């Protein structure tokens, strides 16, 4: 009878130990055994990450690949147009295309200032007196600075050739500073 009682008490302690191990976790020989709820939560996290990876591998990758193919086709089309134009251009047309652009300073401030306001960036423009170069210093959020540079490059009226782009973090996480140069541009301060 005593043996049965000891066996019953031992089973109760063993059952309680298993309950504590499952609900709160235990340390055995320096190794932590996590509770069941932590294991379920970890499994859900892994399942979510696997689902995210699968979405990235299928949907996002396919979309990015399609955009890249479209950009490649557009580049090829533009290159073919340029090659055709270059092959049929006369010497006078080539000379006209290679001449330096001249802009009034007021016109540049108006045109570039519109982009700066739209993209919420601060700009400093420094035209060179001796060379056909204009230096730009731009400050704003990273995406705003990138959009500003993109707007300048793609403005058909300005026809800017942007070179030497250097971007660096500013005084905070949201501020980015960029410097770049536009070549082939003469800035006129007053009409001649």
C-alpha positions, 0 to 999 in steps of 0.5 A: 500500500505504501508503494502505491501511495509513493507511486501515486505521489511520484506520478502527481509530481511528475505530472506537475513537472510536465505541466510546468515545463509545457506552460512555463519552460524549464532549464535542464543541464543548462539548456532552456526548454521553451514553453509550448506557447513560445514554440507555437509563436515561433512557428507562426513567425517562421510561417509568416516569414516563409509566406513573405519570402514566397510572395517576394519570390513570385510576385515581387520578383516577377514585377521587378523583372517585367519592369526591367524588361520594359526598361531594357526594351525602351533603352533599346528603342531609344538607342535604335532611334539615336543610331538612326538619327546619328547615321542620317545627320548632316555635319551642320546638324551635328554641330548644332546638337553639340553646341552649348546651351545658354540659359538666362539665370532668371529662367533657370531659377524659375524652372529649377525652383519649380522642381525644388518646390515640388520635390520639397528640397533646398538648392544652391546653384553655382554657375562657373564664370569660365566654364560651361558648368553649373554646380548644384548642392541639394538638401532634402529627404532621400527620395525627394533629392532623387526625384529632383535630380530625375526631374532635372535630367528628364526636362526636355526644355533644360536638356541637362547632362547631370554628372558627378552625383555624390549623395551623403547622409545629412544631420538626421536620418531624413536629411540627405545632401547631394552635390552634382554638376551639369555640364555644357550649360552657359548661364547668362546673368542679363540679356545681351 
